[in-house]
Amino acid sequence: MPHHGNEEEHESEPVSFRDNRKIDPETGNVRGQQSDAETPVSESSGTGGQATPAESGSDQDALAQAEAILNEAGADGEASAAVDVVGELRDDLLRLQAEYVNYRRRVERDRDVAREQAVIGVLNSLMPVLDDIDAGRQHGDLVEGPFAAIAGKLEGILATYGLARIDEVGVAFDPNIHEALIQQPSADVQSDSVSQILRVGYRKDQRVLRAAQVIVAVPE
């Protein structure tokens, strides 16, 4: 019997042919040569084709430099904007600080004025009491005793608040602190002067609360 297995093995082997013809039947050209149209373009040619590695590298360097310049410009812009914001905030802070200082000074000044006005109001309200004390001394009622001590303490307390008497005699007449009720010619004076106090005046520090009522001696 024939061996069918060997026949199947021979049939399955591929059959190859080599074309040894020197002329290509399709193009008509001698094999081993290429026409001018099929000649590939040299990679080193400067016209046409793809860019050389040197040219490609230079383009990439230019792009990198352009990106670096843009990034630097953006960073400078952000830094400049930050500096502007810091400057504005500093100016606002200085302005607020100046406003606060002015406000604090104004509040302190208003507080001092209010306190001064309150003290002056109390002193003015006590002037009739001080007039009664003066009248009692003139009549000898407050020479000694408990009431004399109380009157002295009251006058001492008012002096701590800056209250001072205007009761000097023989000084030059000053219309700012004196109120002339009577004028008497006198050969003993060379200018107008206070000869007698009719009612004591008062002042607080440099502020006159009440002018003294006086008799003025004038030259003859």
C-alpha positions, 0 to 999 in steps of 0.5 A: 500500500502506498504511504499517503502520509508522505505524499501529504507532507510533500504537498504541504511544502511551499514552492518558491521561484527566483526570477533571474531575468535581468530586465524587469518585465513590468518597468522595462528597466535593467534590474539594479539601476533606478531611473532619475524619477525614482532617485531618492532625495538626498537627506543633506539637500537644503531644498525639499524633503525633511529638515535636518537634525541640526535645523530641527534642534535649532527650531526647538531651541528657539521655541524653548527660548520664546517660552522662557521669555514669555514665562519670565514676562509673566513672572515679572508681571505677577511680581509687579502686580504683587508690588502694586498690591503691597504698596496700596495696602501699605498706603491704606494702613498708613492712612488708617493709622493717621486717621486713628491718631487724629481720632484719638487726639480729637477724643482726648481733646473733647474729653478734656474740654468736657471735663473743664466745662464740668469743673467750671460749671461746679465752680460757678454754682459755688460762687454765691456760697463763696460770697457768703463766706466772704461776707461772714468773715467781714462781719467776724462770724467765721474767725474761728469755730467749726464753720470757719474750718469748713469754709477753709476746707471748701476753699482749699478743695476748690483751689485744687481745681485751679480756682483763684481769687481776684482780690488784690488792692493797689494793683493797676486797673485791668479791664480784663479782670476788673469791673470798675464801679466807682472812680475816685480821683487821687493825688497818690496814684500816677495811673488808674489803680484798684483802691478797694474790692467791692466783690471778689472775682475768680478765675480758673487758671488763666480763664476769668470766671468772674471779674472783680468789682472794684473802686478805681483810683484815678490821677487828679 
